[in-house]
């Protein structure tokens, strides 16, 4: 609703409601079990690895119970269409899969994760509990920060790799737990939430230091890009559109020079047998080149969902510095596994979500400092996640700890645009005779 005068403050209706316990149990148990499944080489990891697939039906049941007799937000049509198109491409890719049963299982699990994300987002909006949801993410991050810090100070490091991994299998895995939670903690500091100097600022500082000692550069990209996204979100869609046009013109005019610099800096065309030191991508460029060659073999339908491990196992004799059987890029993974039929709708849904998320800033610009970061969090975390996904394969990998969170946020970007924003302005109160002038009062418009 448009106020009579320029708003001085504002409010998002229902942004502070508590999360119903079935919804909290469902989402919370899913996040915790997925994290426990990454514990390095332990019976706990094996048990949690089997249990995490049971948490997905649990989420569907508990969230469905929460939605019972509650009005659901409308389905984002374009988003739903491109998601279905991407999944249909995954179904088509089954015909080219070496193991059709395994590929079909991967496709089904990805579908279940996307469905869990959708109904979780719908329930969060239907119950007006967005802030409570992000408080849950922040609480998980605090636990990870405390446990990781204690292990680091004790000199205990179970994982592999050069950086600190703590109790998990890989520094990159630990860092991927931290990045989204740290963004939520930063949002709490921006909002000056109650107790922010105790519950937000110290954990944000300590978590950032822990993120640094992991040496996981992809998660640092996630964190830095999300911090930048706060700035762009607050500027509004008009300024962001101008920035996008300027960047597009720069790329268009100096494309050859920029692409040559990036290729040389990342050593994308370097011969790995002649390199005396590892490049900035730590061997990722090797599997990226292999992925591109595989894509050219089946450019339209790909090799089938979940085929990356087997494909790279067959190509592993070419590895010089690379370790593992992942493409270390969600985009190359989708391109190889589903071809252009899956990659095009996948990119469309990401672009549509970015436009919808940053475009919603026009509607929420009237919000004060105490409210706008919560409205920005879904697209802010998602924006950083897309940078992280350039260097790690996880968006369409159902077993990754951040995949359910990604799809909750992706749907939440679209669902929360249906939440009304109520503007509030400062109205001067009448001054009684002989009394000091009051500071003013808030009145809804």
N, C-alpha and C positions, 0 to 999 in steps of 0.2 A: 504494500500500500504506500502511496506517495505521501509524505508528510507535507504540512503546509509550509514549513520552512526547512532549511537545510538541517538534517539530523546531526545531533551531537553524539548520540549513542544509539545502540540498537541491540536486538536480542533475537536469537534463533529459538523458536518455540520448541520446548521439550528437549533441549540439548543437555540438560542436567539430570534426566531421569535415571533411576537405578535399573540395572539389567536384571530381568527375571532369572531366577536361579536355574531353570532348565536350560536356558540359553547360555548362561555362564558356565554351567557344568559341561555342556556339549562342546563349546568353542575352547574353553580352558583345557579340558582333557585332551583335545586334539592337539593343541599347541605343545602341551607338556610331553605327551607321548612321542610326538614327532621329534622333539629335542632329545629325549632319552634314547631314542633309537640310534643316535649318532655317537653314543658313548664308545670310546675306542676299545675294540677287541674284548668285549665282556659279555657274560651271560645276560646282563641287563639290556645290552644293546640288542641281542638276538631276541629276547622276549618282547621288548618294545617294538622291534622291527616287525614282528608278527602281529602284535596288538594294535599297531597304528592303523592297519587296514580295518580293524573292527571299530575304531573311533569314527570312521566316516559314516557308517550306518547309524551310529549313536548320535552323531550331529544331526543327521536327517530326521531322526525320530524326536529328539529333544527340541529341535528348532521348530518342527512341524507342530509339536504340542504347544509351543509358545505362540505360534501363528493362529492357532485354533480360535475361531470367532473374532479375530482381529482383522481390520482392513489392511490388505497388503498394498504396497506401492505398485503402480502400474508397471508392466513389463517394458523395458527400453527396447523398442522394436528393432531399430537398426542394429544395436548391439547383439540382440538375440539372433538376428538373421545371419550376421557374419560369424558368430560363434558356431551356429549350426552348419554354416558352409564350411568352416574349418574342420569340424568334426566329420562332415560328409566326405571331405577330401581325405581325412584319415581312414575312413572306411574304404574308399576307392584304392588307397595305397596298399590295402591288404593283399590285393591280387599280385603285387610285385614283391611281397615280403618272403624272405627265405623261410621264416617260421610264422605261419599265419596265425596259429593259436596264440603264440606269445605276443604277436603284434595286436591281435584282437583284444587280449587281456589288457595290454597297455592302453588301448583306446578306451576301453570300458572304464578303467580306473581314472583316466584323465577326465572322462565325462562325469564321473561321480564327484570328483574334486570340484569341477566347475559348478555342478549342481549344488554341492555343499556351500560353495561361495555365494551362489545366488540366493538361496533360502536364508543363509546366515545374514547377508546384507539386508534382505527384505525384513527379517525379524528385528534387526537392529534399528531400522527406520520405523517399523510399525510400533515398536515399544519405546521410541524416542530415547534410545540408550547409546547413542554414538560416543558420548564422553565416557560412559562406563566401559564401553568396549576398548577404547584407547587406554583407559586406566588399567585394564586387564593386560594389555600388551606391555605397558610400562612396568607393571609389577613383575611380569616374566623377565623383562630386561634387567630389573634391579637384582633379581635372584642370580641371573647369569653374571652380572657385574661383580656381585659379592663373591660368588663361588670362584669365578675366574681370577679375581684379585688375590684371594687367599692362596690359590694354587700357584699363582705367579710368584708371590712373596715367599712361598715355601720351596720354590724351585722344582715343582712337580709339573711335568709336561709329558703326557702320554701319546700325543699325536705325532704324526710324521710331518716333515717339512721343516723349513728353516725358522719360521715364526712360532710364536707361542700358540698352542692349541688347547692347553688345559686338559680337560677330561674327554674331549671329542677327538675324532679321527684326523682332523685337518685344520690348520689355522684359518683357511677360507671358510670352513663350516662355522667355527666359533664366531668369526667376524660377521657372517650373515645373520646370526642370531642378534648381534648387537645393533647393527645399522638401523633397522626400522624402529626398534625400541628407543634408541638414542634420539631419533627424530621426534618421537612422542615426548620424551623428556625435555627436549629443547622447546617444544610447543608449550609445555607447562611453565617453563621459565618466561617465555614471551607473555603468556597470559597472567603471570604472577598469581598462580593458583594458591589457595590456602596451604601454607607450609612449604612453599616452593623452595625456600632456602634450605630445607631439610630433605625433602622427598624428591626434588627434581634437580636442582643445581649441582649438589655434590655427586649424585649418580651420573649426571650428564658429563661432568668433568672426568670422573674416574673411568667411566665407560669409554670416553674418547681416548684416554691414555691406553686403556686395554686394547681398544681397536687398533691403535698405532703399533703396539708391540706384537700383534698378530702378523704384521707385515702383509696383510691381505689388501692389496691395492684396489681390487675390484670393489670391496666393501667400503673403502675410503671414497671411491668415486660415488657410490650410492649415497653416503652421508653428505658429502660436499654438494652433490647435485640437489639433494633434498633441501639443504640449507638455502641454496640459491633459489629454489622453487618458492620458498616462502616470500622472498623479495619480489619475484615476478608475479606471484599470485596477488600480492597486495597492490601492485601497480595497476592491475585491471586489464581486461582484454584489449582495450584500445592501444595502450602502450606496448603490450606484448605483441600485438599484430605488427606494429611498426618495427619492433626489434626483429621479428621473424622476417619481415620484408628486407630489412637491411642485411641481415645475415645471408638470406637467399641471394641477394645481389652480389655480395662479396664472394660467395661460393661460385656463382655463375661467371663472374668476371675473372677471378683468379683460380679457377678450378684446377688447371694443370699444375700450377705452382703449389697449391695446397695439397693436392693428391700426391705429388712427387715428394713433398716434405714429409707427409704422414707415412708414406710407404717406406721412405728411407729411415725415418726415425724408429718406426716399429719393426724394421728389418723384414718386411713382408716378402721381399724378393731375394733375401740373402740366402746364400748356400750354407746350410747348417754344418756341412763338413769342413767349411773353411773358417767358421766363426771361432775365435779364441775365447770369447766370453759370452755368457747368456744375454740375450736381448731383453728389452723391457717387457716383452710378453711371456718370458720364461718358457718358451717352447710352444706356446699356443699357436704361433704362426704356422707351425708344422701341420697341426691337425686342421687348421683353417684352409690351408692349401689342399689337403686331402679331401676335405669336405666339398670344396669347390669342384674338384675333379669328379667326385662322386655325383654331385648335382648335375654336371654336364652329361653324365651317363643316363640319368632318368630325370630330365628337367620338369616334367609335368606331374607325374604321380609319385615319385620318390620310392624309397625302399621299404616303407611301412613304419608305423609308430613303434617306438621302442627298439628299433634296429641299430641304433648308434653303437652300442657296445660290441655287437658281433661284427659290424662293419669295420670298426677301428681295430678290433682284434686281428682281423685278416690283413690289415694294413700296418700293423705294429712293427713289422720288420723295417719300416722306413723311418721310425722314430730315432732321433739323435739325442735330444734333450727332453722331449716331452715324456711325461709319465701319466699313466691312467688311460682309461678308455672312454673319455668324454670329449666332445667337440669344444668345450669351454666357450660356447656361444649359443645362447638360446635361439638366435636367428638362423645360424648355420644349421643347427640341429633340426629346426622346423623345415628349413629348405631341403635338407637331405632326406628327411623321413617322409615328408608329405608333398614335396615338389612345389611348383608354382600354384597348383590347385589349392594347397593348404596355406602357403606362405602369403598369398595376396589377401585373403580374408583375415589372416592373423595380423598383418600389418594394418589393415583397415580398422580392425577393432581397437588396436592400440592408438592409432591416430584419432579415431572418433572419441575415444576416452579422454585423450589429452585435450582435445578441443572442448569437449563437454566440461571437463574439470576446470580448466583455466577460464573458460567462458562464463562459468558460474560465478566467477569473482565479481562480475558486474552487479549481480544480485546481492552479494554479501559485502560490498564495499562500505556500506553504512554500519557494519558491525564494529563494535569497539575492540580494544586490545583483549578484553576478557573473553571474547567469543570467536573472533575470526580465525585464529589458528586451528581450532577444532574443526571448523568448516573446511579449512585448507588441507588438513592432514591426509585425507584419502589420496588426493591428486599429488600432494607433495611427496609422500612416501612412494607412490607409484612412479613418479617421474624419476626419482633416484634409482628405483628398482630396474627401470628400463636401461639405465646406464650400466648397472651391475650385470644385467643379462647379456650385455655385449661380450663379457668375458667369462661368463659361467652359464652352464646349461641347466635350466631349472624351471622356466615358466610352464613348459608343457611336459615336465617330468614329475609325475604324481607323487613320487616318493620323497621329494625334497621338502624340507621343513617349511620353507617360505612359500611354496606353491599354494596351499590353502589360503594363507594370508593374502597373497597377491590377488586371488580371484574374489575374495571378500571385498578388498579395496576397489577392485575394478568395477564390480557391480555397485558398490556403495557410491562411487563417483556419480553414477547415473541415478541411483535411487534417491540420494539426498537432494537432488535438484527439485524434488517434489515437496520438500519441507518448506513451509512458509517462513518468510522473514518479516518480523515486525519492527518497524522503525520507532525509535524513541528520541525525543528531543528534550533539551533543558527548558523548563518554563519557570520564570521567576514567580515566587510566591508573594502574596501581598504582605507588606510589612505592617504589623500592629503598631499603634501609636506608642512611642517611647521605647520600642524594642529595636535591637540591632538588626540590620538587614540580613536575611537568611542567605545561604549560599545558593539556594535554588532547589528544585525538585524535579524528578523525572516523571514525565507524563507520556503515555502511549498515544500514538497518532493513529 
